[in-house]
Amino acid sequence: MATPPTVILVNGPNATPFTYTLANSEAFEPRVITATFDGSAAGAAFWPCCSIYSNDGHLLGRFIPPASVPAGDTAEVTYGPF
């Protein structure tokens, strides 16, 4: 029987950019990533980006939604499925 996936849940608010580092014994196999972006202090529209890096710092993927978020607005963005 397969092991059920572990949900990584990090409650915020957190500074941007936010990073999460896996332990050496962990592996990351994303199924879905969701984040809420608070643009209440933004001076202009912004693109909420999700970047995934390897453990040696190489960019593996950068995911950007199809529309920007207007300044002053808040958005919950879902990246995936992968």
N, C-alpha and C positions, 0 to 999 in steps of 0.2 A: 504494500500500500504506500502511495506517495505521501511525503511529508507535506502538510498544509503550509502555504506561504505565511511568512511573518509580515505583519503590517508594521511599518516604521511610521510612527505618528509623533510629530514634533509640534507642540502647541506654541503659539507665538504670543505677542508679536516678536519677530526677529528682524535683525538688521539685514539690509540687502547689500551685497549678495550674501545669501545664507549658504553655508556649507555643512554637509553631514559626512563624517568620515567613518567608514566601515572598519571593524576590527579585522585583524589579519585572518581570523577564522571564518569571517563572513563573506558571502558572495552576493552580488547585486544583480538581480534579474527582474527589471522593472516590468510590471504589468500595466500600471497606471500611476501617474503622478498628478496630484492636485495641489494647488496653492491659492491662497487668497492674498491679493495685492491691494494695499491701502494707498491710493493716490491722492489722499486729502491734502498733502503738502507738495504735490507735484506742480512744477511750474509750466509744464506742457504735457501733451499726450505722451504716453509711454508704451513700450512693447514689453510685456512680461515674458521674459525668456527663461527657459530651463536648459542649462548646459550640463552634460554628464562627462566627467573626466575619468581616465583610468587611474590606477593607484600610482603610476609614475608621471602623472600630470598631462597626458595627451588627451586632447579633446576627442571624445567619441561621438558626440552628437549634440546639436543645438536645436531646440524646439521652440518655435515662436507661433503664437496663435494668428489666425487670419486677420484680426483687426486690432488696432491700438486701443488703449484705455484712455478716455478723456481725462485731462487734468482735473483733480478734485473728485474723481469717481473711484469706486472700489470694484474689483472684479475677482471672481473665483474662476480660475483657469484650470482646465484638465488637460494634461498632456498624455496622449496614448489613445488607444492601446498601442503597444509597441510591437 
